[in-house]
Amino acid sequence: MRLAVSILMALGLAVTNANAKTPYHDGTAEVIKPKDQNHPLSEVVSGYDFRKAMIRDVQDDDFANPAMLVADYGEEQWNKVDGTAGKSMAQVFEGCAEVPLNTVGAVYPRYHKAGGKVMTLEQVINLCRETAMGAKPYKWESREMLGVTAYIKLQSRGSRMTVAVDGPAAKTFERGKELYYTRFGQLDMSCAHCHEDNYGNYIRADMLSQGQTNGFPLYRLKWNGVGSVHRRFRGCLENIRASKPAYGDPDLVALELYTAWRGNGLKVETPAYRN
C-alpha cells in the first residue's frame, strides 16, 4: 500500500478519500465476500458503489441512462436477418454461445469448446456471424458490436457473475493474473497499484474503484459514449504511457478473464454508467 501511494504521489497525483460520499464509504454498498480462498481481495465491490449519487441515479433509470439507446439499437441488430444463411442472431446465437442466453453476461469470457480457447463475448458474436450466419464480422468498437453486446448482457442483468477459470481456461487465467500485477509503461505501474492497493481513494478528482468489469459495455462520461472493457484497458495503458495491444489481443482476453473472475458474485449491471 505504501509503495503504491508513494508512486502515485511522486507522479503528482493526490490520493485521498476525504469527504467521499459513496455507498462504499458510508457502509451501504453491497460487499461480496469471495468464496475462493485464493482471491486477492477480502471484499468485492462494484464500481457502482464507488460513484456518487448523481452517477448512480442515471444508471438506475433506464430512461435516463444513455447506454440504453445503444442496447436498443443492439436489439434491432439482434433480430436483423443478415448474411448468406438468411438467419438472424436471434435464431442462431445460443448454439454459438454454448450456454443459455440469459446466462451469457454472467459467464463470459469463458472457454469456448468450438473455438478451442477462451473467448470474449465479442469474439463469439463474430464467430457466430461468420459461421452460422455467413455474415461479415463486426469491428470491435463499432456501434453494431457495442449494441449487440450490450443487448445480450442486458438479458443477464441482475444475475451474479460466475466466471469459470479452471480446466482449459486455467492457462489463460494465469496469464491474465500475471499481466494484472506486471508494471508497464513509463510510469512503471500495474493494474494492482490503483485497483487493489488504492481503491476507495481519489486520484485528483477521480475515485478509484476495484476495476470490476460487471457493467461493460458501459457509457462513460469521459468518452461521451459507450465502450468495451478492452477500450478501458487500452485507456489505462495509455495513461501510464505503455503500448496498447489491439482489441481482441490474447493478452487483453486473458486480462479480461482474470478481472471478470475478480468480480465473481457481483451482479451484472450492463449497460452501466460511469464518470
Long-range contacts (C-beta under 8 A, 24 or more apart in sequence): 1-197, 1-198, 3-197, 4-192, 4-193, 4-194, 4-197, 4-198, 5-197, 5-198, 7-187, 7-188, 7-189, 7-193, 8-193, 8-194, 8-198, 8-203, 11-187, 13-203, 13-204, 14-202, 14-203, 14-204, 15-198, 15-201, 15-202, 15-203, 16-201, 16-202, 17-200, 17-201, 17-202, 18-202, 20-200, 20-202, 20-207, 21-52, 21-53, 22-49, 22-50, 22-51, 22-52, 22-207, 23-48, 23-49, 23-50, 23-56, 24-49, 24-50, 24-200, 25-200, 30-266, 30-267, 32-265, 32-266, 33-265, 34-264, 34-265, 35-264, 35-265, 36-264, 39-262, 40-192, 40-196, 40-262, 41-196, 41-210, 41-262, 44-210, 44-212, 44-262, 44-263, 44-264, 44-265, 44-266, 45-199, 45-209, 45-210, 45-212, 45-266, 46-209, 46-212, 46-214, 46-215, 46-263, 46-266, 46-267, 46-269, 47-209, 47-210, 47-211, 47-212, 47-215, 47-272, 47-274, 48-215, 48-269, 48-272, 50-199, 50-200, 50-207, 50-208, 50-209, 50-210, 51-207, 51-274, 51-275, 55-273, 55-274, 55-275, 58-273, 59-215, 59-269, 59-272, 59-273, 65-219, 65-271, 65-273, 66-219, 66-226, 66-273, 67-150, 67-217, 67-218, 67-219, 67-226, 67-271, 67-272, 67-273, 68-271, 70-143, 70-146, 70-147, 70-150, 70-217, 70-219, 70-226, 70-271, 71-147, 71-150, 71-151, 71-154, 71-271, 72-147, 72-151, 73-143, 73-144, 73-147, 74-144, 74-146, 74-147, 74-148, 74-149, 74-150, 74-151, 74-152, 75-147, 75-151, 76-147, 77-144, 77-147, 77-148, 77-151, 78-148, 78-151, 78-152, 82-129, 82-133, 82-135, 83-129, 83-133, 83-134, 83-135, 83-136, 84-133, 84-134, 84-135, 85-132, 85-133, 85-134, 85-135, 87-132, 87-133, 87-134, 88-133, 89-125, 89-128, 89-129, 89-133, 89-148, 92-128, 92-132, 92-133, 93-125, 93-128, 93-152, 95-132, 96-124, 96-127, 96-128, 96-131, 96-132, 97-124, 97-128, 101-152, 101-155, 102-155, 102-156, 102-159, 103-156, 103-159, 104-152, 104-153, 104-155, 104-156, 105-152, 105-153, 105-154, 105-155, 105-156, 105-157, 105-159, 105-268, 105-270, 106-156, 106-159, 106-160, 106-161, 106-162, 106-163, 106-268, 107-162, 107-163, 107-164, 108-163, 108-260, 109-163, 109-253, 109-256, 109-257, 109-260, 110-163, 110-164, 110-169, 111-164, 111-167, 111-168, 111-169, 111-172, 117-172, 118-168, 118-169, 118-172, 118-253, 118-254, 118-257, 119-253, 120-230, 120-248, 120-253, 120-256, 121-149, 121-152, 121-153, 122-149, 122-228, 122-230, 122-247, 122-248, 123-248, 123-253, 125-149, 125-152, 140-228, 140-230, 140-247, 140-248, 141-227, 141-228, 141-231, 141-247, 145-228, 146-217, 146-226, 146-227, 146-228, 149-217, 149-228, 150-217, 150-226, 150-270, 150-271, 153-216, 153-217, 153-268, 153-270, 153-271, 154-270, 154-271, 156-268, 156-270, 157-267, 157-268, 157-269, 157-270, 158-267, 158-268, 159-267, 159-268, 160-264, 160-265, 160-266, 160-267, 160-268, 161-214, 161-260, 161-263, 161-264, 161-265, 161-266, 161-267, 161-268, 162-264, 163-257, 163-260, 163-261, 163-263, 163-264, 165-257, 165-258, 165-261, 169-257, 172-250, 172-253, 172-254, 172-257, 173-254, 173-257, 173-258, 173-261, 175-250, 175-251, 175-254, 176-254, 176-255, 176-256, 176-257, 176-258, 176-259, 177-258, 179-251, 179-254, 179-255, 179-258, 180-255, 180-258, 180-259, 184-237, 184-240, 184-242, 185-237, 185-240, 185-241, 185-242, 185-243, 186-240, 186-241, 186-242, 187-239, 187-240, 187-241, 187-242, 188-240, 189-240, 191-236, 191-255, 191-259, 206-275, 207-275, 210-262, 210-263, 211-259, 211-262, 212-259, 212-262, 212-263, 212-266, 213-256, 213-259, 213-260, 213-263, 214-260, 214-263, 214-266, 214-267, 214-268, 214-269, 214-270, 214-272, 215-268, 215-269, 215-270, 215-271, 215-272, 215-274, 216-270, 216-272, 217-270, 217-271, 218-269, 218-270, 218-271, 218-272, 218-273, 218-274, 219-271, 219-272, 219-273, 219-274, 220-274, 220-275, 221-274, 221-275, 222-275, 226-271, 229-256, 229-259, 230-256
